[in-house]
């Protein structure tokens, strides 16, 4: 019987079984990185499940957030483009907030489905070790960890800056009308200022005092009935000023009707809103903390915790990925539902653990590094225990 070659593509040869083999094998870029088809399959499943779940939750969060803010948005006739820009910056904020939780749930969800369909049994029966099976999870989790690190330290703070500015302008209308009462600031190592209150609408503060101290000696004390801030020249105008100087030998008092002085702080330094920590890149946060320390702020752990959180959170996602795959890779009677329920419980325990430890840092002066990283250390031990159990 003659072989019909009319339907065989050029450059191809029929095999002994009658199948057509391509003499020019297709190039796969992932082979450059030493990845096998199993790695690509699992990484695609992992990343696609994570992206779908996190974007779905981000969309739901946007709807809930809009329903809470819609009255203020409509009342102030906020332009549509500004609202759209706000939610463009809101999505990275909510994604970063939910990152560890949803990387964990995504891992459990798709791994449990693989186990339920006996795909994991087939992979391991084909001679693949459990350690080798974990490699695509390590690659996918590591990739998301690096992306999250970059976003947490540089990208998300820039988005938060615009998000917070929108909320201050259209939602939190009372935030910048008045600063707190009885404000104290250290503006240098030996100079301190006090202001009884400040109004942002009129740029006016009452009962201003500047004190220069040498050791335990009060060298100079300047008192003004009220002050105003020139936003263009960046200087302070002092009114009804009394200056008292003391050189330990004699004391002098000078009264001035009005004077101008340039101080290294602005009115917005008086309103120390903790939300500012979210709008600063890590380098800016370091500078801000140093400035606040100079200004005499006593407990700065709130900002140190934020700095450590930006690094610890991505690693938490990686650790939870390892826990998730170790839990969900075993086929059990309850199936995916039981795996997801167990995952939600572990996530809740992790979040509670983190919240308790950070509260100890901000309220009881626990070291911020320990406060943020202790949950990671504990769950890393759990991940190692589960891994060793699966290998056995």
C-alpha positions in Angstrom: 0.0 0.0 0.0 1.4 3.4 -1.0 1.8 6.1 1.6 -0.2 9.3 0.9 2.1 12.2 1.6 -0.1 14.9 0.3 -1.4 16.0 3.7 2.0 15.9 5.5 3.3 19.4 6.1 6.7 20.3 4.6 9.6 19.7 7.1 7.7 16.9 8.9 8.4 13.2 8.8 5.9 10.4 9.5 6.8 8.3 12.6 6.7 4.6 12.8 3.3 4.8 14.4 1.9 7.0 11.6 2.0 10.2 13.7 3.6 13.3 12.3 6.7 14.5 14.1 7.9 18.1 13.6 11.5 18.2 12.5 11.7 21.8 13.9 10.7 21.6 17.5 8.9 24.7 18.9 11.1 26.9 21.1 9.8 27.4 24.6 11.3 30.4 26.4 10.7 28.9 29.8 13.2 26.2 29.0 15.9 28.8 29.2 15.2 28.9 33.0 15.3 25.2 33.4 11.6 24.9 33.8 9.7 21.7 32.8 6.2 21.5 31.5 5.0 20.4 34.9 6.4 23.6 36.4 4.8 25.8 33.8 1.4 24.1 34.3 1.4 24.5 38.1 2.8 28.1 38.0 0.1 29.1 35.5 -2.6 27.6 37.7 -1.2 29.2 40.8 -0.8 32.7 39.4 -4.1 32.7 37.5 -6.1 31.6 40.6 -4.4 34.2 42.8 -5.0 37.0 40.3 -8.6 36.1 39.8 -9.3 35.9 43.5 -7.5 39.0 44.5 -9.0 41.1 41.7 -12.5 39.8 42.5 -12.1 40.8 46.1 -10.7 44.2 45.1 -13.7 44.8 42.9 -16.1 43.9 45.8 -14.1 46.1 48.1 -14.4 49.0 45.6 -18.2 48.6 45.5 -18.4 48.5 49.3 -16.1 51.5 49.7 -18.2 53.5 47.1 -21.4 52.7 48.9 -19.9 54.2 52.0 -18.6 57.3 50.3 -21.3 57.9 47.7 -23.2 60.5 49.9 -20.1 62.7 50.3 -19.1 62.3 46.6 -22.5 63.3 45.3 -22.9 66.1 47.9 -19.6 67.7 46.9 -20.1 67.1 43.2 -16.8 65.3 42.9 -15.6 65.1 39.2 -15.9 61.6 37.7 -12.2 61.6 36.7 -11.1 62.2 40.3 -13.3 59.4 41.6 -11.9 57.1 38.9 -8.4 58.1 39.9 -9.2 57.5 43.5 -10.3 53.9 42.9 -7.3 53.4 40.6 -5.2 54.1 43.7 -7.5 52.3 46.1 -7.1 48.9 44.3 -3.3 48.7 45.1 -4.0 49.6 48.7 -6.6 46.8 49.1 -4.5 44.3 47.2 -1.5 44.9 49.5 -3.8 44.6 52.5 -5.2 41.3 51.4 -2.1 39.8 49.8 -1.1 37.2 52.4 -4.6 36.0 52.9 -5.5 35.5 49.2 -2.2 34.0 48.2 -2.9 31.4 50.9 -6.5 30.8 49.9 -5.6 30.7 46.2 -2.9 28.1 46.9 -5.3 25.9 48.9 -8.1 26.3 46.3 -6.3 25.1 43.2 -4.1 22.6 45.0 -7.1 21.0 46.6 -8.7 20.7 43.1 -5.6 19.0 41.8 -5.7 16.6 44.7 -9.5 15.9 44.3 -8.9 15.0 40.6 -6.0 12.7 41.6 -3.6 14.8 39.5 -1.1 15.0 42.4 -1.2 11.3 42.9 -0.4 10.8 39.2 2.5 13.3 39.4 4.0 11.6 42.4 3.4 8.1 41.0 5.3 9.2 37.9 8.5 9.4 39.9 8.4 13.1 40.9 9.4 13.6 44.5 7.3 15.8 46.8 10.2 18.3 47.1 10.4 18.5 43.3 6.6 18.9 43.2 7.0 22.0 45.5 9.4 23.8 43.1 6.7 25.6 41.0 5.1 26.8 44.2 8.4 28.1 45.5 8.9 29.9 42.1 5.4 31.3 42.0 5.4 32.3 45.7 8.9 33.8 45.4 7.9 35.8 42.3 4.8 37.3 44.1 6.9 37.9 47.2 9.4 40.0 45.2 6.6 41.9 43.4 4.9 42.6 46.7 8.2 43.9 48.2 8.7 46.4 45.4 5.1 47.6 45.6 5.1 47.8 49.4 8.2 50.0 49.6 7.7 52.3 46.5 4.6 51.9 44.4 1.8 51.6 46.9 2.9 54.6 49.1 2.7 56.8 46.0 -0.9 55.5 45.3 -1.8 56.0 48.9 -0.7 59.6 48.7 -3.3 60.4 46.1 -5.9 58.2 47.8 -5.5 60.0 51.2 -5.4 63.4 49.5 -8.8 62.6 47.9 -10.3 61.4 51.2 -9.0 64.6 53.0 -10.5 66.8 50.3 -13.9 65.1 49.7 -14.6 62.7 52.5 -12.8 63.7 55.8 -13.8 67.3 55.7 -13.0 68.0 59.3 -9.5 66.6 59.4 -7.7 69.8 58.5 -9.9 72.5 60.0 -8.2 72.5 63.4 -5.0 70.9 64.8 -5.0 69.2 68.2 -4.9 71.4 71.3 -1.7 72.0 73.3 0.9 70.9 70.8 4.6 70.6 71.7 7.3 70.2 69.1 11.1 69.9 69.4 12.6 71.8 66.4 16.2 71.3 67.4 18.2 69.6 70.1 17.8 72.6 72.5 14.7 74.4 71.1 11.1 73.6 71.7 7.9 75.3 70.6 4.3 75.2 72.1 1.0 76.2 70.5 -2.3 76.1 72.3 -4.4 75.6 69.2 -4.3 76.2 65.4 -6.9 76.9 62.8 -6.1 75.8 59.2 -8.9 77.8 57.7 -7.4 81.1 58.9 -3.7 79.9 59.3 -3.8 81.3 62.8 -2.6 79.9 66.1 -3.0 81.2 69.7 -0.5 81.4 72.6 2.7 80.5 70.9 5.9 79.9 72.9 9.5 79.2 71.9 12.0 78.0 74.5 15.8 77.6 74.2 17.2 75.4 76.9 20.9 74.8 77.7 21.0 71.7 80.0 18.7 72.7 82.8 19.0 76.4 82.2 16.2 78.2 80.3 18.2 80.7 78.2 15.5 82.3 76.2 11.7 82.2 76.1 9.7 83.9 73.4 5.9 84.3 73.8 3.4 85.6 71.2 -0.3 86.1 71.7 -1.0 84.7 68.3 0.9 83.6 65.1 0.0 83.4 61.4 1.7 81.3 58.7 2.6 82.8 55.3 2.2 79.9 52.9 4.0 81.7 50.1 7.1 82.9 51.9 7.1 79.9 54.3 7.6 82.1 57.3 5.8 82.7 60.6 4.4 86.1 61.7 4.4 86.6 65.4 2.2 89.2 67.1 2.4 90.9 70.5 5.7 89.2 71.3 7.5 89.1 74.6 11.1 87.9 74.6 12.7 87.0 77.9 16.5 86.2 78.0 18.5 84.7 80.9 22.3 84.3 80.9 22.3 83.2 84.6 23.7 86.5 85.7 20.9 88.8 84.6 17.6 88.6 83.0 16.1 91.0 80.2 12.7 91.4 78.8 11.9 92.8 75.4 8.5 93.4 73.9 7.9 93.6 70.1 4.5 94.4 68.5 5.2 92.1 65.4 8.1 90.1 64.0 8.8 87.4 61.4 10.7 84.1 62.0 11.5 81.1 59.9 11.0 77.8 61.8 11.7 74.3 60.5 8.1 73.2 60.7 4.8 73.9 58.9 1.3 74.0 60.2 0.7 70.5 58.8 3.4 69.1 61.1 1.1 70.1 64.0 -1.6 67.6 62.8 0.2 64.3 63.3 -2.2 62.0 61.5 -1.0 58.4 61.5 -2.4 57.9 58.0 0.7 59.7 56.7 2.8 56.6 57.2 0.9 54.9 54.4 1.7 57.7 51.9 5.5 57.7 52.4 8.0 55.6 50.6 10.4 53.8 52.9 13.2 56.4 52.5 10.7 59.2 53.1 9.3 57.3 56.1 12.8 57.1 57.6 13.3 60.8 57.2 9.8 61.5 58.7 10.6 59.3 61.7 13.9 61.1 62.3 12.1 64.5 62.1 9.4 63.3 64.5 12.0 62.1 66.9 13.7 65.5 66.8 10.3 67.1 67.4 10.0 65.2 70.7 7.6 62.5 69.8 8.0 59.8 72.4 6.5 56.6 70.9 7.4 56.1 67.3 6.8 52.3 67.2 3.7 52.9 65.1 6.0 54.0 62.2 8.7 51.4 62.9 6.0 48.7 62.7 4.8 50.0 59.4 8.4 49.9 58.0 8.9 46.3 59.2 5.4 45.3 57.9 6.3 46.3 54.3 9.0 43.6 54.3 7.4 41.0 56.6 4.1 40.9 54.7 5.5 39.5 51.4 7.4 36.9 53.2 4.2 36.0 55.1 2.6 35.3 51.8 5.4 33.0 50.8 5.3 31.1 54.1 1.5 30.7 53.8 1.9 29.4 50.3 4.1 26.6 51.6 1.6 25.8 54.4 -1.3 25.9 51.9 0.2 23.4 49.5 1.2 21.0 52.3 -2.3 21.1 53.7 -4.2 20.8 50.4 -2.0 18.4 48.5 -3.4 15.4 50.4 -6.8 14.0 49.2 -9.2 13.9 52.1 -12.9 13.0 52.5 -14.1 16.6 53.0 -12.5 17.7 49.7 -11.9 21.3 48.7 -14.5 22.6 51.2 -12.7 21.3 54.2 -9.3 22.5 52.8 -10.8 26.0 52.4 -12.3 26.0 55.8 -9.0 25.0 57.3 -7.2 27.7 55.3 -9.6 30.4 56.5 -9.1 29.3 60.1 -5.3 29.4 59.8 -5.5 32.9 58.1 -7.7 34.2 60.9 -5.2 32.9 63.5 -2.3 34.5 61.6 -4.1 37.9 61.4 -5.0 37.8 65.1 -1.5 36.8 66.0 -0.1 39.7 64.0 -2.6 42.2 65.4 -1.9 41.2 69.0 1.9 41.4 68.5 1.7 44.8 66.8 -0.6 46.1 69.5 2.0 45.1 72.1 4.6 47.1 70.1 2.5 50.3 69.8 1.1 50.2 73.3 3.6 48.4 75.4 6.9 49.2 73.6 7.6 45.7 72.3 10.5 45.8 69.8 8.8 46.5 66.4 11.0 44.0 64.6 9.9 41.2 66.9 6.3 42.4 66.9 6.0 42.1 63.1 8.3 39.1 62.5 7.2 36.8 65.4 4.1 35.5 63.5 6.3 34.8 60.4 8.8 32.8 62.5 6.1 30.8 64.2 4.3 30.0 60.9 7.6 29.2 59.2 8.1 26.5 61.9 4.6 25.2 61.1 5.4 25.2 57.4 8.6 23.2 58.0 6.8 20.7 60.2 4.0 20.1 57.6 6.6 19.8 54.8 8.6 17.1 56.8 5.3 15.3 57.5 4.4 15.3 53.7 7.9 14.1 52.7 7.7 11.1 55.1 
